[in-house]
Amino acid sequence: MTQSSPPSPSAQALSYKDAGVDIDAGDALVERIKPLAKKTMREGVLAGIGGFGALFEVPKRYKEPVLVSGTDGVGTKLRLAFEWAMHDTVGIDLVAMSVNDVLVQGAEPLFFLDYFACGKLDVDTAAAVVGGIARGCELSGCALIGGETAEMPGMYPPGEYDLAGFAVGAVEKSKILTGADIVSGDVVLGLASSGVHSNGFSLVRKCIERAGDALPATLDGKPFRQALMEPTRLYVKNVLAALAVHPIKALAHITGGGLLENIPRVLPEGCAALLNKGSWPQTELFAWLQATAGIDDFEMNRTFNNGIGMVVVIAADHAAACAATLRASGETVYEIGVIAARADGAAVQVQA
């Protein structure tokens, strides 16, 4: 039996760092993250960052708690973050995409975990990203209690990374929003988005490419790049406050698929949402995207949020009071349509 020879004494030893993984950089990142995560701590956290698993106790004020979970990423918006070196807000996007989804079940987000993957860890870039994640958690009232930083040489080009986020919330079993009690005559309220949010960026990037040097200097009073990278709006605290005092029947987070694909997800069979074109304004940002892409209103409403990031369905006699509560908390609210019996046609119809 042939035995392999040991390395010659002159052979250089290989370390993990030589292979492309810098443990010291990872440790430095954790130390940078700890004070950021500490700002997000809330009731229920038993053990957070540093252990093999994070521990969270469901608050005792829940009588019949149902856990609601959500996961998402930031998508190709990250391509612009790389190209423009704008890393400090994509973490807010990451949180928003999951906690806004959890919210539509009527749930309060409790805690969040993130996954950051790269080829070579740049501590400053990663800290900027995680700083955004912590800020998003703080604004949503949920705790950043864990995550994973994966340095994988050869998997990602230099300067690039990917993100995934995971949120868990809770709702009383009797208060889960299902949309089952939606009926004809109910009102559809739209809460304004902060911009494109985190969907449709494959088309956004094509528009930038098509425009070439003819990019506008500003859109809606913001520098062009800032307007495009404006993070996804976090609706959690304001909508939870409205849920506590108004009989909201359903919520829809307007993400990939736009208004036309997301509103039907909360409508009972036999109901349609009739939206009124012009009941909310088209911003300069969305007007520029539509003109540059050369697409019609149907495609705009199926691709982008088109200015409405969250939809609220509520009985007509409660709509004005609910809208007033949301406006008082800082939301921009439009009455954008009504629920009607669905005969033929799509579940969401935009009427002139």
The 8 nearest C-alpha neighbors of each residue, nearest first, counted from 0:
[[1, 2, 3, 4, 5, 6, 7, 8],
 [2, 0, 3, 4, 5, 6, 7, 8],
 [1, 3, 4, 0, 5, 6, 7, 8],
 [4, 2, 5, 1, 6, 0, 7, 8],
 [3, 5, 2, 6, 7, 1, 8, 10],
 [4, 6, 7, 3, 8, 2, 10, 9],
 [7, 5, 10, 8, 4, 9, 11, 12],
 [6, 8, 9, 10, 5, 4, 11, 12],
 [7, 9, 10, 6, 11, 5, 12, 4],
 [8, 10, 7, 11, 6, 12, 5, 13],
 [11, 9, 7, 8, 6, 12, 13, 5],
 [12, 10, 9, 13, 8, 7, 6, 14],
 [11, 13, 10, 14, 9, 6, 17, 8],
 [12, 14, 17, 11, 15, 18, 16, 10],
 [13, 15, 17, 16, 18, 12, 20, 19],
 [14, 16, 18, 17, 20, 19, 13, 21],
 [15, 17, 20, 21, 19, 18, 14, 22],
 [18, 16, 14, 19, 15, 13, 20, 21],
 [19, 17, 15, 16, 20, 14, 13, 152],
 [18, 20, 16, 17, 152, 21, 15, 119],
 [21, 19, 16, 15, 18, 150, 22, 152],
 [20, 22, 16, 24, 23, 19, 25, 15],
 [21, 23, 25, 24, 20, 26, 16, 15],
 [22, 24, 26, 25, 21, 27, 28, 16],
 [25, 23, 27, 21, 26, 22, 28, 122],
 [24, 26, 22, 28, 23, 27, 29, 21],
 [25, 27, 23, 29, 28, 24, 22, 30],
 [28, 26, 24, 30, 25, 29, 23, 31],
 [29, 27, 31, 25, 30, 26, 122, 32],
 [28, 30, 32, 26, 31, 27, 33, 25],
 [29, 31, 27, 28, 32, 33, 26, 34],
 [32, 30, 28, 29, 33, 27, 126, 34],
 [31, 33, 29, 35, 30, 34, 36, 28],
 [32, 34, 36, 35, 30, 31, 37, 29],
 [35, 33, 37, 36, 32, 38, 31, 30],
 [36, 34, 32, 33, 37, 38, 133, 130],
 [35, 37, 33, 38, 39, 34, 143, 133],
 [36, 38, 34, 39, 35, 40, 33, 143],
 [39, 37, 36, 35, 40, 34, 137, 133],
 [40, 38, 142, 137, 37, 36, 143, 136],
 [41, 39, 142, 37, 38, 44, 36, 143],
 [40, 42, 142, 44, 43, 39, 141, 140],
 [43, 41, 44, 58, 40, 56, 57, 45],
 [42, 44, 56, 55, 58, 57, 45, 41],
 [43, 45, 55, 42, 46, 41, 54, 56],
 [46, 44, 54, 55, 43, 47, 56, 53],
 [47, 45, 54, 53, 44, 55, 48, 50],
 [46, 48, 144, 53, 145, 49, 54, 44],
 [49, 47, 145, 144, 50, 53, 46, 33],
 [50, 48, 47, 51, 145, 52, 53, 46],
 [49, 51, 52, 48, 53, 47, 46, 145],
 [52, 50, 49, 53, 48, 145, 47, 54],
 [51, 53, 50, 54, 145, 47, 46, 48],
 [52, 54, 47, 46, 144, 145, 50, 55],
 [53, 55, 46, 45, 44, 47, 52, 56],
 [56, 54, 44, 43, 45, 57, 53, 46],
 [55, 57, 43, 58, 44, 45, 54, 42],
 [56, 58, 43, 59, 55, 61, 64, 169],
 [59, 57, 60, 43, 56, 61, 42, 64],
 [60, 58, 61, 57, 62, 56, 43, 64],
 [59, 61, 58, 62, 57, 64, 63, 171],
 [62, 60, 59, 64, 63, 58, 171, 57],
 [61, 63, 64, 60, 171, 59, 172, 58],
 [64, 62, 171, 172, 61, 65, 173, 170],
 [65, 63, 171, 61, 170, 169, 172, 62],
 [64, 66, 170, 169, 172, 171, 67, 63],
 [65, 67, 169, 168, 64, 68, 170, 167],
 [66, 68, 168, 167, 169, 101, 65, 106],
 [69, 67, 167, 166, 168, 101, 66, 70],
 [68, 70, 166, 97, 165, 101, 167, 100],
 [69, 71, 165, 97, 164, 166, 68, 163],
 [72, 70, 164, 97, 163, 96, 165, 69],
 [71, 73, 163, 93, 162, 74, 164, 70],
 [72, 74, 93, 197, 76, 92, 77, 162],
 [75, 73, 76, 72, 77, 197, 198, 200],
 [74, 76, 77, 78, 200, 201, 73, 79],
 [75, 77, 78, 74, 200, 79, 73, 197],
 [76, 78, 80, 75, 79, 81, 74, 73],
 [79, 77, 81, 76, 75, 80, 82, 159],
 [78, 80, 82, 81, 77, 76, 83, 75],
 [79, 81, 85, 77, 83, 84, 78, 82],
 [82, 80, 84, 78, 79, 83, 77, 159],
 [81, 83, 79, 80, 84, 78, 85, 77],
 [82, 84, 80, 85, 81, 79, 224, 78],
 [85, 83, 81, 80, 82, 86, 79, 124],
 [86, 84, 80, 83, 87, 81, 88, 79],
 [87, 85, 128, 80, 88, 127, 89, 84],
 [86, 88, 127, 128, 131, 85, 89, 90],
 [89, 87, 131, 90, 91, 86, 230, 92],
 [90, 88, 92, 91, 86, 87, 93, 128],
 [89, 91, 132, 131, 93, 128, 88, 92],
 [90, 92, 135, 131, 132, 94, 88, 89],
 [93, 91, 89, 231, 95, 90, 230, 94],
 [92, 94, 90, 91, 73, 96, 95, 72],
 [93, 95, 91, 92, 96, 97, 135, 98],
 [96, 94, 92, 98, 97, 233, 99, 93],
 [95, 97, 93, 94, 99, 98, 92, 71],
 [98, 96, 100, 69, 70, 95, 99, 94],
 [97, 99, 101, 95, 100, 96, 102, 108],
 [100, 98, 102, 101, 97, 95, 96, 235],
 [101, 99, 97, 98, 102, 103, 252, 96],
 [102, 100, 98, 99, 103, 104, 106, 69],
 [101, 103, 106, 99, 105, 100, 104, 98],
 [104, 102, 250, 105, 100, 101, 251, 99],
 [103, 105, 176, 102, 106, 175, 101, 177],
 [106, 104, 102, 103, 176, 175, 170, 174],
 [107, 105, 170, 102, 169, 104, 168, 101],
 [106, 108, 168, 169, 109, 102, 170, 105],
 [109, 107, 168, 141, 167, 98, 110, 106],
 [110, 108, 141, 168, 167, 107, 142, 169],
 [109, 111, 142, 141, 167, 143, 166, 108],
 [110, 112, 166, 143, 165, 142, 144, 167],
 [113, 111, 146, 145, 165, 164, 143, 144],
 [112, 114, 146, 164, 163, 165, 147, 115],
 [113, 115, 147, 163, 146, 162, 148, 164],
 [116, 114, 148, 162, 161, 149, 147, 113],
 [115, 117, 149, 161, 160, 148, 150, 114],
 [118, 116, 160, 150, 119, 155, 151, 120],
 [117, 119, 152, 155, 151, 150, 154, 153],
 [120, 118, 117, 150, 152, 121, 157, 151],
 [119, 121, 122, 150, 117, 118, 24, 125],
 [122, 120, 124, 123, 125, 119, 24, 158],
 [121, 123, 125, 124, 28, 126, 120, 24],
 [124, 122, 126, 125, 121, 127, 28, 128],
 [125, 123, 127, 126, 121, 122, 128, 86],
 [124, 126, 128, 122, 127, 123, 129, 121],
 [125, 127, 129, 123, 128, 124, 130, 122],
 [128, 126, 87, 130, 124, 125, 129, 86],
 [129, 127, 125, 90, 131, 87, 130, 126],
 [130, 128, 132, 126, 131, 127, 90, 125],
 [129, 131, 127, 133, 128, 132, 126, 134],
 [132, 130, 90, 134, 91, 88, 129, 128],
 [133, 131, 90, 129, 135, 91, 130, 134],
 [132, 134, 136, 130, 131, 135, 36, 35],
 [133, 135, 131, 137, 136, 132, 130, 138],
 [136, 134, 91, 132, 138, 133, 137, 94],
 [135, 137, 139, 133, 141, 134, 138, 140],
 [136, 138, 39, 134, 140, 139, 135, 133],
 [139, 137, 135, 136, 140, 134, 233, 236],
 [140, 138, 136, 137, 141, 235, 236, 135],
 [139, 141, 137, 138, 136, 142, 39, 108],
 [142, 140, 109, 110, 136, 139, 108, 137],
 [141, 143, 110, 39, 40, 144, 111, 136],
 [144, 142, 111, 36, 110, 145, 39, 112],
 [145, 143, 47, 48, 142, 53, 112, 111],
 [146, 144, 48, 112, 47, 143, 53, 113],
 [145, 147, 113, 112, 114, 148, 144, 48],
 [146, 148, 114, 115, 149, 113, 145, 112],
 [147, 149, 115, 116, 114, 150, 146, 25],
 [148, 150, 116, 151, 115, 147, 117, 114],
 [149, 151, 117, 118, 119, 120, 116, 20],
 [150, 152, 118, 154, 117, 149, 153, 119],
 [153, 151, 118, 19, 154, 119, 150, 20],
 [152, 154, 155, 118, 151, 156, 119, 19],
 [153, 155, 152, 118, 151, 156, 117, 150],
 [156, 154, 118, 153, 117, 159, 157, 160],
 [155, 157, 159, 158, 118, 154, 153, 117],
 [158, 156, 159, 155, 118, 119, 117, 160],
 [159, 157, 156, 81, 160, 119, 121, 118],
 [160, 158, 157, 156, 155, 117, 81, 161],
 [161, 159, 117, 116, 155, 162, 158, 115],
 [162, 160, 116, 115, 117, 163, 159, 77],
 [163, 161, 115, 114, 72, 116, 73, 164],
 [162, 164, 72, 114, 71, 113, 115, 93],
 [163, 165, 113, 70, 71, 112, 93, 72],
 [164, 166, 70, 112, 111, 69, 113, 97],
 [167, 165, 111, 69, 68, 97, 110, 98],
 [166, 168, 68, 110, 67, 109, 108, 111],
 [167, 169, 108, 109, 67, 107, 106, 66],
 [170, 168, 66, 106, 65, 107, 67, 64],
 [169, 171, 106, 65, 64, 172, 105, 175],
 [172, 170, 64, 174, 173, 63, 65, 61],
 [171, 173, 174, 63, 175, 65, 64, 170],
 [172, 174, 171, 175, 63, 170, 176, 64],
 [175, 173, 171, 172, 176, 170, 105, 106],
 [176, 174, 105, 104, 172, 173, 177, 170],
 [175, 177, 104, 105, 249, 178, 174, 248],
 [176, 178, 179, 175, 249, 265, 104, 248],
 [177, 179, 249, 265, 248, 181, 180, 266],
 [178, 180, 177, 267, 181, 266, 248, 265],
 [181, 179, 178, 182, 248, 267, 177, 249],
 [182, 180, 178, 179, 248, 185, 267, 266],
 [183, 181, 185, 184, 180, 338, 270, 339],
 [184, 182, 339, 338, 185, 340, 270, 181],
 [183, 185, 338, 337, 339, 182, 186, 315],
 [186, 184, 314, 315, 338, 313, 183, 337],
 [185, 187, 337, 315, 313, 312, 314, 336],
 [186, 188, 312, 336, 337, 335, 311, 334],
 [189, 187, 334, 311, 335, 333, 310, 312],
 [188, 190, 310, 333, 307, 332, 309, 335],
 [191, 189, 332, 309, 307, 331, 308, 310],
 [190, 192, 307, 331, 306, 308, 189, 332],
 [191, 193, 308, 307, 306, 194, 232, 190],
 [192, 194, 232, 231, 229, 191, 196, 195],
 [195, 193, 192, 196, 229, 306, 226, 227],
 [194, 196, 197, 198, 303, 304, 227, 193],
 [195, 197, 231, 194, 230, 198, 193, 229],
 [198, 196, 73, 195, 76, 231, 92, 74],
 [199, 197, 255, 200, 254, 196, 303, 195],
 [198, 200, 201, 202, 303, 302, 203, 255],
 [201, 199, 203, 202, 76, 198, 75, 204],
 [200, 202, 204, 203, 199, 75, 205, 76],
 [201, 203, 205, 200, 204, 199, 206, 292],
 [204, 202, 200, 206, 205, 201, 199, 207],
 [203, 205, 207, 206, 201, 202, 200, 208],
 [206, 204, 208, 202, 203, 207, 209, 201],
 [207, 205, 209, 203, 204, 208, 291, 292],
 [208, 206, 204, 210, 205, 209, 211, 203],
 [207, 209, 205, 206, 211, 210, 204, 203],
 [208, 210, 206, 211, 207, 205, 291, 292],
 [211, 209, 207, 213, 208, 214, 206, 212],
 [210, 212, 208, 209, 213, 207, 214, 206],
 [211, 213, 214, 210, 208, 207, 215, 209],
 [214, 212, 210, 211, 215, 209, 216, 207],
 [213, 215, 212, 210, 216, 211, 207, 223],
 [216, 214, 217, 213, 223, 218, 222, 287],
 [215, 217, 223, 222, 214, 218, 221, 224],
 [218, 216, 222, 223, 221, 215, 220, 219],
 [217, 219, 220, 221, 284, 283, 223, 226],
 [220, 218, 283, 221, 217, 284, 282, 226],
 [219, 221, 218, 217, 222, 226, 223, 283],
 [220, 222, 217, 218, 226, 219, 223, 225],
 [223, 221, 217, 225, 224, 216, 226, 218],
 [224, 222, 217, 226, 216, 225, 218, 221],
 [225, 223, 227, 226, 222, 228, 83, 221],
 [224, 226, 228, 222, 227, 223, 229, 221],
 [225, 227, 223, 229, 224, 221, 228, 222],
 [226, 228, 224, 225, 229, 223, 195, 194],
 [227, 229, 225, 226, 230, 224, 88, 76],
 [230, 228, 226, 227, 225, 194, 193, 231],
 [231, 229, 92, 196, 88, 228, 91, 232],
 [232, 230, 196, 92, 95, 193, 233, 197],
 [231, 233, 193, 234, 192, 230, 95, 196],
 [232, 234, 95, 235, 231, 99, 139, 138],
 [235, 233, 237, 238, 236, 232, 99, 309],
 [234, 236, 238, 139, 237, 233, 239, 102],
 [235, 237, 239, 238, 234, 139, 240, 140],
 [238, 236, 240, 239, 235, 234, 328, 241],
 [237, 239, 241, 240, 235, 236, 234, 242],
 [240, 238, 242, 236, 241, 237, 235, 243],
 [239, 241, 237, 243, 238, 242, 236, 244],
 [242, 240, 238, 243, 239, 244, 245, 324],
 [243, 241, 239, 245, 240, 244, 238, 247],
 [242, 244, 240, 241, 245, 239, 246, 238],
 [243, 245, 242, 241, 246, 240, 321, 247],
 [244, 246, 242, 247, 241, 321, 243, 317],
 [247, 245, 248, 242, 313, 244, 317, 314],
 [246, 248, 313, 245, 249, 242, 312, 311],
 [249, 247, 313, 178, 312, 246, 176, 181],
 [250, 248, 178, 312, 176, 247, 311, 177],
 [249, 251, 311, 103, 310, 312, 252, 309],
 [250, 252, 310, 262, 309, 103, 253, 261],
 [251, 253, 309, 254, 100, 308, 99, 310],
 [254, 252, 308, 257, 304, 309, 261, 258],
 [253, 255, 257, 198, 252, 256, 304, 261],
 [256, 254, 198, 257, 302, 199, 253, 303],
 [255, 257, 260, 301, 302, 254, 261, 259],
 [256, 258, 301, 304, 303, 302, 300, 253],
 [259, 257, 261, 300, 260, 262, 253, 304],
 [258, 260, 301, 257, 347, 261, 300, 262],
 [259, 261, 256, 258, 257, 262, 263, 301],
 [262, 260, 264, 258, 263, 253, 259, 257],
 [261, 263, 264, 251, 258, 265, 260, 259],
 [264, 262, 266, 265, 261, 346, 260, 347],
 [263, 265, 262, 261, 266, 260, 251, 267],
 [266, 264, 178, 263, 262, 249, 267, 177],
 [265, 267, 263, 264, 178, 270, 268, 262],
 [268, 266, 179, 270, 269, 178, 265, 181],
 [269, 267, 270, 266, 341, 271, 179, 346],
 [268, 270, 341, 340, 267, 271, 342, 266],
 [271, 269, 341, 340, 268, 339, 267, 266],
 [270, 272, 346, 341, 339, 347, 338, 340],
 [271, 273, 338, 347, 337, 274, 346, 339],
 [274, 272, 348, 336, 337, 347, 349, 338],
 [275, 273, 336, 349, 335, 350, 348, 272],
 [274, 276, 350, 336, 278, 349, 335, 277],
 [277, 275, 351, 278, 350, 349, 274, 279],
 [276, 278, 279, 280, 275, 351, 281, 335],
 [279, 277, 335, 276, 275, 280, 334, 333],
 [278, 280, 277, 333, 281, 335, 276, 306],
 [281, 279, 282, 277, 278, 306, 276, 305],
 [280, 282, 285, 286, 306, 283, 279, 305],
 [281, 283, 284, 285, 280, 286, 219, 306],
 [284, 282, 286, 219, 285, 218, 287, 281],
 [285, 283, 287, 282, 286, 218, 288, 219],
 [284, 286, 288, 287, 282, 283, 289, 305],
 [285, 287, 283, 289, 284, 288, 290, 282],
 [288, 286, 290, 284, 285, 289, 291, 283],
 [289, 287, 285, 291, 286, 290, 292, 284],
 [290, 288, 286, 292, 287, 291, 294, 293],
 [291, 289, 293, 287, 288, 292, 286, 294],
 [290, 292, 288, 293, 289, 206, 287, 210],
 [291, 293, 289, 294, 290, 206, 288, 202],
 [294, 292, 290, 291, 289, 295, 288, 206],
 [293, 295, 292, 289, 298, 299, 296, 290],
 [296, 294, 297, 298, 299, 293, 289, 300],
 [295, 297, 299, 298, 300, 294, 289, 301],
 [298, 296, 300, 299, 295, 301, 294, 259],
 [297, 299, 301, 300, 296, 295, 302, 294],
 [300, 298, 296, 302, 301, 297, 303, 295],
 [301, 299, 297, 257, 298, 258, 302, 303],
 [300, 302, 257, 256, 298, 259, 299, 303],
 [301, 303, 257, 256, 299, 300, 199, 298],
 [304, 302, 257, 305, 300, 299, 199, 301],
 [303, 305, 257, 307, 306, 253, 308, 258],
 [306, 304, 303, 307, 300, 285, 299, 281],
 [305, 307, 192, 304, 191, 308, 281, 194],
 [308, 306, 191, 192, 304, 190, 189, 305],
 [309, 307, 192, 253, 191, 304, 190, 252],
 [308, 310, 252, 190, 253, 251, 307, 189],
 [311, 309, 189, 251, 250, 188, 190, 252],
 [310, 312, 250, 188, 187, 249, 189, 313],
 [313, 311, 187, 249, 248, 186, 247, 188],
 [312, 314, 247, 248, 186, 185, 318, 315],
 [315, 313, 185, 317, 316, 186, 318, 312],
 [314, 316, 318, 185, 186, 317, 313, 184],
 [315, 317, 314, 318, 319, 320, 313, 185],
 [316, 318, 315, 314, 320, 319, 321, 313],
 [319, 317, 315, 321, 320, 316, 313, 322],
 [320, 318, 322, 321, 317, 323, 316, 315],
 [319, 321, 323, 322, 318, 317, 324, 245],
 [322, 320, 324, 318, 323, 319, 245, 317],
 [321, 323, 319, 325, 320, 324, 318, 326],
 [324, 322, 320, 326, 321, 325, 327, 319],
 [325, 323, 321, 327, 322, 326, 320, 241],
 [324, 326, 322, 328, 330, 327, 323, 321],
 [327, 325, 330, 323, 329, 328, 324, 331],
 [326, 328, 324, 325, 329, 323, 330, 322],
 [329, 327, 325, 326, 237, 330, 324, 240],
 [330, 328, 326, 327, 325, 331, 237, 324],
 [329, 331, 326, 325, 332, 328, 190, 191],
 [330, 332, 191, 190, 326, 329, 333, 325],
 [331, 333, 190, 189, 330, 322, 191, 326],
 [334, 332, 189, 188, 335, 279, 190, 278],
 [335, 333, 188, 336, 187, 189, 278, 332],
 [334, 336, 278, 274, 188, 333, 275, 187],
 [337, 335, 274, 187, 273, 275, 334, 186],
 [338, 336, 186, 187, 273, 185, 272, 184],
 [337, 339, 272, 183, 185, 184, 271, 273],
 [340, 338, 183, 271, 270, 341, 184, 272],
 [341, 339, 270, 183, 269, 271, 342, 338],
 [342, 340, 270, 269, 271, 339, 343, 346],
 [341, 343, 340, 344, 269, 270, 271, 345],
 [344, 342, 341, 345, 346, 340, 271, 269],
 [343, 345, 342, 346, 341, 348, 347, 271],
 [344, 346, 347, 348, 343, 271, 341, 259],
 [345, 347, 271, 263, 272, 348, 344, 270],
 [348, 346, 272, 345, 259, 271, 273, 349],
 [347, 349, 273, 274, 345, 350, 272, 346],
 [350, 348, 274, 275, 276, 273, 347, 351],
 [349, 351, 275, 276, 274, 348, 273, 277],
 [350, 276, 275, 349, 277, 274, 278, 348]]
